[in-house]
Amino acid sequence: MLPHIDRTNMGFANSDGIFNIGFAEGTLSDGRPYRAELYSVDHVMQLSVFHSTIGIGHNNAATITDYLTGEGLFELYTDRVCEIRELTDKNDNSFFEAVIVLGVEDELYGNTHLQFSPFPYVSKRRVEDVLKKYMNQNVIIKKPGQENRIGQVIGYNSKEDFSYLIVLFADKGKPESLRVGLDEVEFE
């Protein structure tokens, strides 16, 4: 069984210019556990994905980027590749950390459809500060039953275990709003 990275002693408190949004964990199709962390540093939205180096004899950025996008962890709108780092956790297990920039201010380079849980000790207010940046942006809905509808973000909310956007539609002759998770939208 492949190891899962131990990040329990990491500090996830927000500081000036750094907003820790959340994390997602799961298993890739080859049985490899992963942990993804989403954060914003000085208006740069970044995603880090950690997975074991066991059975992967290389740290080629293009190969690992293709592997992770093929697994559906994120998609890229440009030909960017991940920055790859190798690290060891507190249990002496070796991991690759793939870091990808998803966007800078209003310019998007990629997207993730993972559903993130808040980091421990990260205030709800800080998460809402990050969600604010999506206000008034147009989105394409990926939620089942609402696919490909285009709307505008008119609000947001952050609960203890889930953050969501409120999207307004006018495509059926009258205004209608819908709550959608960040994993259920694609930004135009």
C-alpha positions, 0 to 999 in steps of 0.5 A: 500500500502506498503512503499518504502524505502526513501534513498534520504538523503543517501551519495553515494559518493565513498571513498577509497576502497568503490565503489558504483555501482548503484541501482535498484528498483521494485516490488516483486510478492506480491506487496512489493516494493524493492530497491537493491544497488550494491557496492564493499568494499575492493574488496568484491562485495555486494548487499543490498536489502531493503523491508518493514517488514510489513506482515513479522513477522520474520527476519530469514536469511534463509527464507528471502534469499529464498524469495529474490532468489525465486523472482529472485533478485539474485542467489547464487552458495553456501549455503550462506545466507543474513545478515539481519538488521532491520532499519527505514527510515526518514519517520519512516517506518520499513525495512529489509536490506538483505546484500549478498556477491556476490564475493570476488576478483576473487571468485564468490558466486552469481550473480544478473540480475538486471539492475542498475542505477548509484547513484547520485554523483557517478563518471563514472570513479569509475563505470568503475574501478569496471567494469575493474575487469570483463576484460578477464573473461569468461561469458555465455550470457543470452541475448535473441537470444544469450543464452548460448553462451560463450565468453570473456570480452574484454571491457566495457563502462559506460554511464549515465544510463547503463553500459555494457560489450563487449564480444568476441566470436569465436564459429562461426568460426570468432571473433564476439563481442556483447554488453551485460548488466551486467544483461545479463551475467553469469560469469563462 
